[in-house]
Structure formats: structure tokens, C-alpha cells
Amino acid sequence: MTKKIFVISIISLCYVNNAHAYLDPSTGGMLISAILGMFATLGLVIKSYWYKLKSIFRKKD
């Protein structure tokens, strides 16, 4: 049964249809901006939690 599913999936991957899609240059810019924004947000979240964790484990005088 699994061999049959494997063969069917390989055959279906060999027949690819055209997407008829167009990505203009501004779409690429939007994608890059979104990715950079996610990395910046992730960096700020990590930084804020890092200082909280650091203050918990710091020795108190």
C-alpha cells in the first residue's frame, strides 16, 4: 500500500502545471521588508526577555 502511494506521489510530482503568476519588483521589496521586520521584532523580544532572565539569575549583594 505504501509503495503504491509512493509511486503515485512521484508520478504526480513529475506533471507540473504552469502557475501563470507574476511577481513584480515591488512585491520582492515588500517580502524583504516583511522578513527584516520579523527579524527586528524577534531581536527585540529576545533582548527584552534576556535582560529579565539575566536579572533573575544575577547575584544580589
KOLTORVO-274412 format. One record per residue: residue number from 1; residue in three letters; z, y, x of N, C-alpha, C, O in turn. Coordinates in Angstrom, 1 decimal, decimal comma. Atoms other than C-alpha are relative to their C-alpha. Layout:
# KOLTORVO-274412
pos/code/n_Z/n_Y/n_X/ca_Z/ca_Y/ca_X/c_Z/c_Y/c_X/o_Z/o_Y/o_X
NUM/ala/Z/Y/X/Z/Y/X/Z/Y/X/Z/Y/X
...
***
This chain:
# KOLTORVO-274412
pos/code/n_Z/n_Y/n_X/ca_Z/ca_Y/ca_X/c_Z/c_Y/c_X/o_Z/o_Y/o_X
1/met/0,0/-1,2/0,8/0,0/0,0/0,0/0,0/1,3/0,9/-0,7/2,2/0,6
2/thr/-0,1/-1,2/-0,9/0,9/2,5/2,8/-1,3/0,1/0,8/-1,7/1,2/1,1
3/lys/1,3/-0,1/-0,7/-2,3/1,6/4,6/-1,1/0,6/-0,9/-1,9/1,4/-0,4
4/lys/1,0/-0,5/1,0/-4,3/2,4/1,5/0,2/1,5/-0,1/-0,8/2,3/-0,2
5/ile/-0,3/-1,4/0,1/-2,6/5,8/1,2/-0,4/0,7/1,3/-0,9/1,8/1,2
6/phe/0,4/-0,6/-1,3/-3,2/6,5/4,9/-1,5/0,1/0,1/-1,9/1,2/0,5
7/val/1,5/-0,1/0,0/-6,9/5,7/4,6/-0,5/1,1/-0,9/-1,4/1,8/-0,6
8/ile/0,5/-1,0/1,0/-7,3/7,8/1,5/0,3/1,4/0,5/-0,5/2,3/0,3
9/ser/-0,3/-1,4/-0,5/-5,5/10,8/3,1/-0,9/0,4/1,2/-1,2/1,5/1,3
10/ile/0,9/-0,3/-1,1/-7,6/10,5/6,3/-1,4/0,4/-0,5/-2,1/1,3/-0,1
11/ile/1,3/-0,3/0,6/-10,8/10,4/4,2/0,0/1,4/-0,7/-1,0/2,1/-0,6
12/ser/0,0/-1,3/0,7/-9,7/13,4/2,1/0,1/1,2/1,0/-0,4/2,3/0,7
13/leu/0,0/-1,0/-1,0/-9,0/15,4/5,2/-1,3/0,3/0,7/-1,5/1,3/1,3
14/cys/1,3/-0,1/-0,6/-12,5/14,8/6,5/-0,9/0,9/-0,8/-1,9/1,5/-0,3
15/tyr/0,9/-0,8/0,9/-14,1/16,6/3,5/0,7/1,3/-0,3/1,6/1,3/-1,2
16/val/-0,6/-1,3/0,2/-13,1/20,2/3,7/-1,0/1,0/-0,7/-2,1/1,1/-0,3
17/asn/0,8/-1,0/0,7/-14,4/22,9/1,3/0,2/1,3/0,6/1,2/1,6/1,2
18/asn/-0,2/-1,4/-0,5/-15,0/26,5/2,2/1,0/0,7/-0,9/1,1/0,5/-2,1
19/ala/-1,0/-0,8/0,7/-12,3/28,9/1,2/-0,5/1,2/-0,7/0,0/1,7/-1,6
20/his/0,6/-1,2/0,5/-14,5/31,9/0,5/1,0/1,1/0,0/1,1/1,9/-0,9
21/ala/-1,1/-1,0/-0,1/-11,7/34,1/1,7/-0,4/1,0/1,2/-1,1/0,6/2,1
22/tyr/0,3/-1,1/-1,0/-11,9/37,4/3,7/1,3/0,7/0,4/2,0/1,1/-0,5
23/leu/-1,2/-0,7/-0,4/-9,1/38,9/5,8/-0,5/1,2/0,8/-1,1/1,1/1,9
24/asp/0,4/-1,2/-0,7/-9,8/42,5/6,7/1,0/0,4/1,1/2,1/-0,2/1,1
25/pro/-0,9/-0,4/-1,1/-8,2/44,2/9,8/1,3/0,5/-0,5/2,3/0,3/0,2
26/ser/-1,3/-0,5/0,4/-5,5/45,9/7,7/0,9/-1,1/-0,4/2,1/-1,0/-0,3
27/thr/-0,9/1,2/0,4/-4,3/42,5/6,4/0,7/-0,5/1,3/1,8/-0,9/1,2
28/gly/-0,6/0,5/-1,2/-3,8/41,4/10,0/1,1/1,0/0,5/2,2/0,5/1,0
29/gly/-1,1/-0,9/-0,4/-1,8/44,6/10,7/1,2/-0,1/-0,9/2,3/0,0/-0,4
30/met/-1,1/0,2/0,9/0,3/44,0/7,7/0,8/-1,2/0,3/2,0/-1,2/0,3
31/leu/-0,7/1,2/-0,4/1,1/40,5/8,8/0,8/0,2/1,2/1,9/-0,3/1,3
32/ile/-0,8/-0,2/-1,3/2,1/41,6/12,3/1,2/0,9/-0,3/2,2/0,7/0,3
33/ser/-1,2/-0,9/0,3/4,3/44,4/10,8/1,1/-0,8/-0,7/2,2/-0,6/-0,4
34/ala/-1,0/0,8/0,7/6,0/41,9/8,5/0,7/-0,9/1,0/1,9/-1,1/0,8
35/ile/-0,6/0,9/-0,9/6,6/39,4/11,3/1,0/0,8/1,0/2,1/0,4/1,2
36/leu/-0,9/-0,8/-0,9/8,0/42,2/13,6/1,2/0,5/-0,8/2,3/0,5/-0,2
37/gly/-1,1/-0,4/0,9/10,2/43,4/10,7/1,0/-1,1/-0,2/2,2/-0,9/-0,1
38/met/-0,9/1,2/0,2/11,6/39,9/10,2/0,8/-0,2/1,3/2,0/-0,5/1,3
39/phe/-0,7/0,2/-1,3/12,4/39,6/13,9/1,1/1,1/0,3/2,1/0,8/0,8
40/ala/-1,0/-1,1/-0,2/14,1/43,0/14,0/1,2/-0,2/-0,9/2,4/0,0/-0,5
41/thr/-1,1/0,2/0,9/16,2/42,2/10,9/0,8/-1,2/0,5/2,1/-1,1/0,4
42/leu/-0,7/1,1/-0,5/17,1/38,8/12,4/0,9/0,4/1,2/2,0/-0,1/1,3
43/gly/-0,8/-0,5/-1,1/18,2/40,5/15,6/1,2/0,8/-0,4/2,3/0,6/0,2
44/leu/-1,1/-0,8/0,4/20,4/43,0/13,8/1,1/-0,9/-0,7/2,3/-0,6/-0,5
45/val/-0,9/0,9/0,7/22,0/40,2/11,7/0,8/-0,8/1,1/2,0/-0,9/1,0
46/ile/-0,6/0,7/-1,0/22,7/38,2/14,8/1,0/0,9/0,8/2,1/0,4/1,2
47/lys/-0,8/-0,9/-0,7/24,1/41,2/16,6/1,3/0,3/-0,7/2,4/0,4/-0,2
48/ser/-1,2/-0,4/0,8/26,5/42,1/13,8/1,0/-1,2/-0,1/2,2/-1,0/0,1
49/tyr/-0,9/1,1/0,0/27,9/38,6/13,5/0,5/-0,4/1,4/1,6/-0,9/1,5
50/trp/-0,4/0,3/-1,4/28,0/38,2/17,3/1,3/0,8/0,3/2,2/0,3/0,9
51/tyr/-1,2/-0,8/-0,3/30,5/41,1/17,6/1,2/-0,4/-0,8/2,3/-0,3/-0,4
52/lys/-1,1/0,5/0,8/32,6/39,7/14,7/0,6/-1,2/0,6/1,8/-1,4/0,7
53/leu/-0,5/1,2/-0,6/32,8/36,3/16,3/0,7/0,3/1,4/1,7/-0,4/1,7
54/lys/-0,6/-0,3/-1,3/33,5/37,8/19,7/1,4/0,6/-0,1/2,3/0,4/0,7
55/ser/-1,3/-0,7/0,2/36,4/39,9/18,3/1,0/-1,1/-0,4/2,2/-0,9/-0,2
56/ile/-0,9/1,0/0,5/37,9/36,8/16,7/0,6/-0,8/1,2/1,7/-1,1/1,3
57/phe/-0,4/0,8/-1,1/38,0/34,8/20,0/0,5/0,7/1,2/0,8/0,1/2,2
58/arg/-0,4/-0,8/-1,2/38,9/37,7/22,3/1,5/-0,1/0,1/2,2/-0,1/-1,0
59/lys/-1,5/0,1/-0,2/42,4/37,5/23,8/0,6/1,4/-0,4/0,0/2,4/0,0
60/lys/-0,6/-1,3/0,4/44,7/40,1/22,3/1,2/0,2/0,9/2,0/-0,7/1,2
61/asp/-1,1/-0,4/-0,9/47,2/41,9/24,6/1,2/0,2/-0,7/2,3/0,5/-0,1
***
